[in-house]
Amino acid sequence: MLTVLTGLSSAFSYAVSDMLAQRVVRGSSALKMVAWVLTVGVIVVVPTALVVNGLPRGDAQWGSATWAALAGVVYVAAYFSLLRGFGKGDLSLVAALSS
C-alpha cells in the first residue's frame, strides 16, 4: 500500500512540476528559467554541503567532486532541452518523451 501511495504522489508531483514549468517557459524563456534554477540551486546546495561535509579531502574526494560537477553540467543541459521542448511542444508529448 505504501509503495502505491508513494508512486502516485511522485507521479503527481512530476506532473505538477512539468505543468508549472511549461506555463513559466511559455511566458518567459527557457534560458532565463534555467539561470534561476541554477542560481537558486547553487545558493541552497553549496553552503549546505560545505557546512555538513566541509571541503573535500584527498584525491578520491576531489575526483568525486569533479565528477559530481560534470554531472551537474549535463543535468542543466538536459533540463534546458526539456524546457525548450515545453516551450515549443505539447505537454503530454514532451513529458512522455523526456521520461
C-alpha positions in Angstrom: 0.0 0.0 0.0 2.8 2.4 0.9 4.5 1.7 -2.5 1.4 2.6 -4.4 0.9 5.7 -2.4 4.5 7.0 -2.8 4.4 6.1 -6.5 1.2 8.0 -7.1 2.4 11.0 -5.1 5.7 11.0 -7.0 3.8 10.9 -10.4 1.5 13.7 -9.2 4.5 15.9 -8.2 6.3 15.4 -11.5 3.1 16.2 -13.4 2.6 19.4 -11.4 6.2 20.4 -11.9 6.1 19.8 -15.6 2.8 21.7 -15.9 4.1 24.7 -14.0 7.4 24.6 -15.9 5.6 24.7 -19.2 3.5 27.6 -18.0 6.5 29.6 -17.0 8.5 28.8 -20.1 5.7 29.8 -22.4 5.6 33.2 -20.7 9.3 33.7 -20.5 12.4 32.0 -21.9 14.0 28.6 -21.1 17.4 30.2 -20.7 16.0 32.6 -18.0 14.3 29.8 -16.1 17.4 27.6 -16.2 19.5 30.5 -14.9 17.1 30.9 -12.0 17.1 27.2 -11.2 20.9 27.1 -11.3 21.3 30.2 -9.2 18.8 29.1 -6.5 20.3 25.6 -6.5 23.8 26.8 -6.0 22.8 29.2 -3.3 21.0 26.5 -1.4 23.2 23.4 -2.0 26.8 24.6 -1.9 26.7 26.3 1.5 24.7 23.4 2.9 27.2 20.9 1.6 30.1 22.9 2.9 28.6 23.2 6.4 27.6 19.5 6.6 30.7 17.9 5.0 33.3 20.6 4.7 35.8 20.8 1.8 36.8 17.5 0.1 40.0 16.0 1.4 42.3 13.7 -0.6 42.4 12.8 -4.3 39.4 10.5 -4.1 37.1 13.1 -2.7 38.2 15.8 -5.1 37.8 13.3 -8.0 34.3 12.5 -6.9 33.5 16.3 -6.5 34.8 16.8 -10.1 32.5 14.0 -11.4 29.6 15.5 -9.5 30.2 18.9 -11.0 30.4 17.4 -14.5 27.1 15.6 -13.8 25.6 18.8 -12.8 26.6 20.5 -16.1 25.0 17.6 -18.0 21.8 17.8 -15.9 21.5 21.5 -16.6 21.8 20.9 -20.3 19.2 18.1 -20.2 16.8 20.3 -18.2 17.3 23.2 -20.7 16.4 20.9 -23.5 13.3 19.7 -21.6 12.2 23.3 -21.0 12.8 24.1 -24.7 10.5 21.2 -25.5 7.9 22.5 -23.2 8.1 25.9 -24.8 7.5 24.6 -28.3 5.6 21.3 -27.9 2.6 19.8 -26.2 2.9 18.9 -22.5 1.6 15.4 -22.9 4.0 14.6 -25.7 7.2 16.3 -24.3 6.7 14.9 -20.8 6.3 11.3 -22.0 9.3 11.6 -24.4 11.5 13.1 -21.8 10.6 10.4 -19.2 
